[in-house]
């Protein structure tokens, strides 16, 4: 019996006998499972290799985030070094030490 058949049977039961709480919960559960299956099918994630694909995408995303964080960190470090170098040059000029700049 497929999920669609199960859902059709539950709906028929609810129509004929009235919708008690257990039947309504079963209807919601079955319809949720069918809907989730359809979404996974449409996204192309219903096959056996889907979990591996998702794991690989997560790994790529993690690597991208790490690379982005490293790039920002390097840019900030180089900016700070540049500002400090300019500050030292300014101090040397101010103190009249042009020989240090050659």
C-alpha positions, -999 to +999 in steps of 0.1 A: +000+000+000+014+033-010+013+065+010-013+079-013-035+049-009-031+052+029-041+088+028-071+081+006-082+054+031-078+077+061-098+104+043-126+079+035-126+068+071-128+103+084-156+111+060-177+080+069-170+077+106-162+113+115-128+127+122-116+116+156-083+129+168-063+097+159-076+097+123-069+134+119-034+131+132-028+102+108-041+122+079-018+151+088+012+128+092+006+109+059+000+141+040+031+157+054+052+126+044+037+127+009+044+165+006+080+161+019+086+133-006+073+155-035+095+183-024+126+161-023+117+146-057+113+181-072+147+192-058+163+160-071+172+148-036+151+116-036+178+093-048+203+072-029+232+096-034+213+126-021+228+124+014+263+124-001+254+154-022+241+173+008+272+165+028+294+176-001+275+209-004+279+215+033+316+208+031+319+233+002+299+259+021+321+255+052+352+258+031+339+290+015+331+305+048+365+296+061+382+311+030+361+343+033+370+347+070+407+341+063+406+367+035+390+393+057+415+386+085+444+389+061+430+422+047+426+436+082+461+425+092+477+441+061+457+473+066+469+475+102+505+469+091+502+496+065+488+521+090+516+513+115+543+516+088+529+550+078+528+560+115+565+550+119+575+569+088+556+600+101+574+597+134+607+594+117+601+625+095+588+644+125+619+636+146+641+646+117+656+612+109+655+612+071+684+588+071+661+560+084+640+564+053+668+557+028 
